[in-house]
């Protein structure tokens, strides 16, 4: 995975966004994909804040679970893994805003 090989924070963010972009495209959900494009800058900003607070292993573990579920064509597991990823990111962002 590109995220594992990233050497800079910018490369990590680009790989992270690319993963999400691929998931949205593969889902065939045009609305979700369009929403992602519209909120891309905000998402990138949030991810930038989070990437300085956690190691690459944290989001990568979620990405691996999501990818495995998609590869196995297990929609319920993919949905569940994505929800866990979103809840984790929300919690991290909440902590960040409380601290700052």
N, C-alpha and C positions, 0 to 999 in steps of 0.2 A: 504494500500500500504506500502511496505517495506520502501520506501523513507520517508514517513511520520513518521515512527517509528524509523528512524535511530537516534542514539545518538551521533555518532562521524562523522567527515567529511569522514573518510574512509568508514564507513558503508553507508553513503549517496552516495558516488561515486559508490560503488559496486551495490547499488540498482538502480542507474541511468543507469549504463552500462547494468545491467540485463534487465531493461525495454527496452532499445534499441535493445538488443540482441533478446528479445522475439518478438519485432515488425518485425525485419528482418527475423526471422525464420517463423513467421506467414505469412509474405507476400509471401513466396514461391519464392522470388527473390534471386536465388542462387548467382548471381553476386554481388548484394548489400551485401548479407551476407558475402561473401568471402572478399569483399573490407573492410567491417567493421572489420573482423578478422585481416586483414593486417595492417590497420591503428589504431588498438585498442589502442596501447600504446600512440600514438599521441593524440588520442581522450581523453584518460584518463588524460593525462597531461593537456590538454586544460580545461577539465571539472574540474580538480583540481584547476586550477587558478580561474575559474569562481565561483566555490563553495565557495571560500573565499570572493567573492565580492557581492554575492546575497544570500538572504535567500532561504531556501528550497521551499518556496511558489512559487517562480517565475518559476523554471522548472516544479514543480509539477502541476501548472495550465495548462501548455502546455501538460504534460503527460496525465492529466485527459481528456482534449479535444481530444487528439489523441486516447486514449483508448475508449472513448465514441463513436467516429466515427467508429472505428474498430468493436466494439461491435454491433453497429447498421448497420454494413455492408455498410457504406457510404464511398466509396473509395474517392470521391471528397473532402468530409469534412476532412478525414484522411490526404489526400495529402496536403490540405490547412493548416491544423493545424501543420503538420510536417514542412512545409515550413516556417510558422511563427516562429516556435521553432528554426529553423536553422538560420533565419535572425536575431532573437533576440540574439542568441549565437554569431553570427558573429559581431554584433554591440558591444556586451560586450567585446569580444576579441579585437576588434579594439580600444576601449576606453582604455583597459588594456595596449595595446602596446604603445599607445600615452602617457599614464601616466608614463610608466616605461621605 
